[in-house]
Amino acid sequence: MTERLILYVENSPVESGGRVRVNRDIFEGFEFSEGEMVVVSSKTKDILVSIYCDEMIENGKISIRLKDRKKLDVDEGDEVEVRKHQKLLQKLL
């Protein structure tokens, strides 16, 4: 299983933040669970969001809501890195 995944931003029309969506192939291949917390990183920032499966999203892309795109300072087509969030206790063990 890959630790980090590079995806291309797809604009979501939803203004709020806190959720991203990816295609089922990515979702299952990376062994995500619905609502699992993941870290999405741009060149300058990291955010913590929950991830969901959506068949309407193209493979290789990630749908990011407006509020989160602004935090990351990314636009449609930009690359972001996605990785599973590890709680501090898990990192220490």
N, C-alpha and C positions, 0 to 999 in steps of 0.2 A: 504494500500500500504506500502511496506517495504521501509524504509529509506536507508538501506545499503544492499549490495548484495555481497556475497563471490563467486568468480569464479576462475577457474583454467586456467592458462596461456596456450595458444596454440601459437606456433611460426608462425608468418606471414613471408613469404619470402621477403616482401617488406622492403627495407632498410630505407626509410624515416620514419618520425613519424607523430604524430598529429591525427591519426585515429585508432579506435578500432572497432571490429565487434563482434556481438553476435547473437545467434540464435533468430528466430522470437518469440518463446515462452517467452524468457527473455525480449526481446524488448517490446512486447505488455504487458506482465505482470507487467513490471516496468513502463509502460506508457512513454517510450522514444519517442522522435520525431527524424526523420532523421537529422543528423548533430548537434543534441543537444550537448552542452558541459557537460561533466561529469568529475568527479575527480576519478582517478584510483590511489590506494595507495598500496604500498608494506609495508614491515615492517619498512623501513627506509625513503621512499620518497613518495611524491604525485606529480602527473602530471595532467594537464588539457588537455583533448583531446575531439574530436568529436566522437560520437558513431553512428554506422550504423548497419542495419539488414543484415544478410547473412545466407541463408538456409544451407550453407555448413559447418557452425560452429556447433559443437555438443552442445546440451543443457548442461549448467553448465560450459561451457568454454568461454573464451574471446580471440580473436585473437589480439595480440599486435605486432606492427611493431618493427623491430630491434632497431632503434634509441630509441624508448620508453622503450623497454626491458632493454637496457643498462642504461638509466636514472633511472629506477626503481630497477635495479640490480636483475632481476628475470630471471628464466629459465623456459622452458616448464614444466608444471605440478605444478609450484608454485602457491600458493594462492594469490589473490589480492582482494582488496575491491573496489567496484564501488558504487558511490553515485552521485546523481544529484548535479550539481554545482549551488549554490545560490549566486547571486550577492550581494555585500555588502548592497545595498539599500534594497533588499528583506529581509535580515537578520535583519535590523534595524526596519522594519515595523511590 
